[in-house]
Amino acid sequence: MIEIKDISLATNNQVEKSYSKLNSLEHRKRFAQFFTPFQLASLMADWLFGNQTIQTVLEPAFGLGVFSRALLNKKSDLSIKGFDIDEKIFAVAKEIFNDTPNVDLHLKDYMFNDWDNKYDGIICNPPYFKFHDYDNKTILNEIENRLKIKLNGFTNLYTLFLLKSIYQLKPNGRLAYIIPSEFLNSDYGKLVKSALKQNKVLRHIVVFDFEENVFDDALTTACILLCSNDKHSQKVKFSTIKKIDDLELIKSYISNYPLNNIDDSTFDINELQPEVKWRKYYQEQNGIRYKNLIPFSSVAKVVRGIATGANEYFTFSKSKAKQYGIDEKYLLPCICKAVDVKDNFFTTDNFHSLVNSDRQTFLLNAIGSKDENVLRYLELGEKSGIDKKYLTACRTPWYSLENRPPSPIWVSVFNRSGLKFIRNEANISNLTTFHCVYPVQNSLFDNLNVDVLFAYLLTDVAREIFEDNRREYGNGLQKFEPNDLNKAMMLDLTLLSKKTENKIIELYKKYRDTALNKSPDDSFLTEINNILKNKYC
Ligand SMILES: C[S@@+](CC[C@H](N)C(=O)[O-])C[C@H]1O[C@@H](n2cnc3c(N)ncnc32)[C@H](O)[C@@H]1O
């Protein structure tokens, strides 16, 4: 039992800590119960008080009411309404706010309730659910009907909470939301960004980029949105918070609003482009340090690797092939796991040694086969329901493979240390652990030697410029979807003289030799990097 004598004095996260101790991580994850540090809740509450006549406040994802505690600590006569869908946390919240009649709590789904009410202040740390975790059809219908906007299915619940809350703001109402910063730089965020632009309520985006882990892991990639339904709609400010002291800057922005200095990080609302990554408004772009950049897509196309829909069934090792009597001609050589590729070069020898160590190195390629053993294995697939899986059910026949010729270059999808490119010298296929990189043929750049391109991809310059287009996940994980790379920029290598190109190829071959001898000498790559820096910086 969590006891609180005076709610306005609960100015820390003690109740959240006790709750987290008493309730399993599994339960908390199920309801996305990750709590806001009191210090941030208090800062966000300050923003709401910028509305001098604030009376009514909404807390759409109440949890244990950290925002209400922060608000009541500053003004005790507010009238607050809160929603939560989890009975467990709701019961604890009820107890905590038992003696606070001006906090009105509802055990209900925020997305389906309270559409007709509007508030002077709305403050929230919404649940973060990808859509497959959530009843997406109904919720999207609800939002589309109410807000008269068209959403694509690929979204996240927190963005829908935000859109609904903006709709529920009274004139002069203030809104503060703390959410993952992912939407700023992802495809599903475009719609939200465009709604924020159209509604003209966005005033300040505070992006966390903590050098050390100041708060919880989840906050390493969060942002706070400050919105106001007033007439000062022309300017939007972006701030990056690298250390806790930087929060003072936000406090001063809040207390000076709307009389803030216009600086490099303040943009005219009309300048903001919803369809591009908003990172460019708050982070110095690496690309601007170089001249003669061209879109990567004009040189190569990136597509994801083969998705089978049932890897266990479709992948084969040598011994599994023997066990089921599947002849090699019905097996497609394929790299199935990222760990099987250690270096930047993947050769035929590497492939054979994986085969001999009995790794999964083949995909069933059964189209047109009349072979008895193959037919028996397909029957087994049907008996086990493999043909009814999400991807296989959409294919004709269900066991057909996606048509992806082996690509000469692979790139790793999810990485802690940045992008990793691999030269697929073995000319084999790959599953989705890598994206395929196909150099563009018959284009202006068709003379771009694949070795020169690959040498470039191994350099820090390439990595830096690509990073402008990355997505970030908690824990410093970076991810690049194929389109993030397609839309990224690169140096225009066609401007290199024949002599420089030859020099790069020479260095690249030396690097390759050392890499194949298991002692890669990075000094060759550094030299290539320096050549490029000299030419393009
Ligand atoms: C990220 S937590 C935030 C809790 C608290 N406001 C804080 O900041 O510490 C989100 C809360 O929303 C609740 N929740 C999840 N889905 C909800 C929904 N559809 N409607 C209302 N609350 C919901 C969860 O149970 C959880 O308590």
The ligand as an SDF file (V2000), in Angstrom:
LIG
                    3D

 27 29  0  0  0  0  0  0  0  0999 V2000
    3.8570    6.0360  -20.0200 C   0  0  0  0  0  0  0  0  0  0  0  0
    2.7300    5.7530  -18.6760 S   0  0  0  0  0  0  0  0  0  0  0  0
    2.6910    7.3580  -17.9510 C   0  0  0  0  0  0  0  0  0  0  0  0
    2.1740    7.3970  -16.5670 C   0  0  0  0  0  0  0  0  0  0  0  0
    2.2710    8.7560  -15.8750 C   0  0  0  0  0  0  0  0  0  0  0  0
    1.4450    9.7500  -16.5210 N   0  0  0  0  0  0  0  0  0  0  0  0
    3.7040    9.2340  -15.8340 C   0  0  0  0  0  0  0  0  0  0  0  0
    4.0490   10.0520  -16.6760 O   0  0  0  0  0  0  0  0  0  0  0  0
    4.4620    8.7950  -14.9720 O   0  0  0  0  0  0  0  0  0  0  0  0
    1.2330    5.5820  -19.5880 C   0  0  0  0  0  0  0  0  0  0  0  0
    0.0080    5.2580  -18.7590 C   0  0  0  0  0  0  0  0  0  0  0  0
   -1.1160    5.2040  -19.6470 O   0  0  0  0  0  0  0  0  0  0  0  0
   -1.9440    4.1030  -19.3180 C   0  0  0  0  0  0  0  0  0  0  0  0
   -2.6410    3.7280  -20.5620 N   0  0  0  0  0  0  0  0  0  0  0  0
   -2.2640    2.8370  -21.5230 C   0  0  0  0  0  0  0  0  0  0  0  0
   -3.1700    2.8350  -22.5130 N   0  0  0  0  0  0  0  0  0  0  0  0
   -4.1310    3.7420  -22.1850 C   0  0  0  0  0  0  0  0  0  0  0  0
   -5.3370    4.1830  -22.8140 C   0  0  0  0  0  0  0  0  0  0  0  0
   -5.7050    3.6900  -23.9980 N   0  0  0  0  0  0  0  0  0  0  0  0
   -6.0750    5.1310  -22.2060 N   0  0  0  0  0  0  0  0  0  0  0  0
   -5.7040    5.6400  -21.0000 C   0  0  0  0  0  0  0  0  0  0  0  0
   -4.5710    5.2460  -20.3580 N   0  0  0  0  0  0  0  0  0  0  0  0
   -3.8040    4.3220  -20.9360 C   0  0  0  0  0  0  0  0  0  0  0  0
   -0.9950    3.0500  -18.7520 C   0  0  0  0  0  0  0  0  0  0  0  0
   -1.6600    2.1500  -17.9010 O   0  0  0  0  0  0  0  0  0  0  0  0
    0.0400    3.9250  -18.0320 C   0  0  0  0  0  0  0  0  0  0  0  0
   -0.3240    4.0970  -16.6930 O   0  0  0  0  0  0  0  0  0  0  0  0
  1  2  1  0
  2  3  1  0
  2 10  1  0
  3  4  1  0
  4  5  1  0
  5  6  1  0
  5  7  1  0
  7  8  2  0
  7  9  1  0
 10 11  1  0
 11 12  1  0
 11 26  1  0
 12 13  1  0
 13 14  1  0
 13 24  1  0
 14 15  1  0
 14 23  1  0
 15 16  2  0
 16 17  1  0
 17 18  1  0
 17 23  2  0
 18 19  1  0
 18 20  2  0
 20 21  1  0
 21 22  2  0
 22 23  1  0
 24 25  1  0
 24 26  1  0
 26 27  1  0
M  CHG  2   2   1   9  -1
M  END
$$$$
